[in-house]
Amino acid sequence: QVQLVESGGGLVQAGGSLRPSCAASGSDYDLSGMGWHRQAPGKQRELVASITVDGSTTYADSVKGRVTISRDNAKNTVYLQMNSLKPEDTAVYYCKLVGVRQYRLLEVWGQGTLVTVSS
């Protein structure tokens, strides 16, 4: 069974930085990519950033220039470096893994890590 464990959220002042991480465990699947989504109170979950198995990245317009997604293949871990944080970045951040297992689409979500940015 594939599981994702997130860490690295927390409370930070506006302008500060955080670097949540997401470690994937399990095997018997082919990875397509991983990403970070976030959900603020009263809002829909939205994509923040994603990275494919070949290293291609995608970012939401709201975070471009402030956020960098990266991965450590040896550790099966993806990171989200967030700089110049704003109060509107406050949300629960969820890691997502997408792959293929036994010819079927595999999507796994982490439990979420809370990021709070104070003004």
Stockholm file with secondary structure:
# STOCKHOLM 1.0

chainA/1-119         QVQLVESGGGLVQAGGSLRPSCAASGSDYDLSGMGWHRQAPGKQRELVASITVDGSTTYADSVKGRVTISRDNAKNTVYLQMNSLKPEDTAVYYCKLVGVRQYRLLEVWGQGTLVTVSS
#=GR chainA/1-119 SS CCEEEEECCEEEETTCCBCCEEEEECCSSEEEEEEEEEECTTSCCEEEEEEETTCCEEECTTTTTTEEEEEEGGGTEEEEEECSCCGGGCEEEEEEEEEEETTEEEEEECCCEEEEEEC
#=GC SS_cons         CCEEEEECCEEEETTCCBCCEEEEECCSSEEEEEEEEEECTTSCCEEEEEEETTCCEEECTTTTTTEEEEEEGGGTEEEEEECSCCGGGCEEEEEEEEEEETTEEEEEECCCEEEEEEC
//
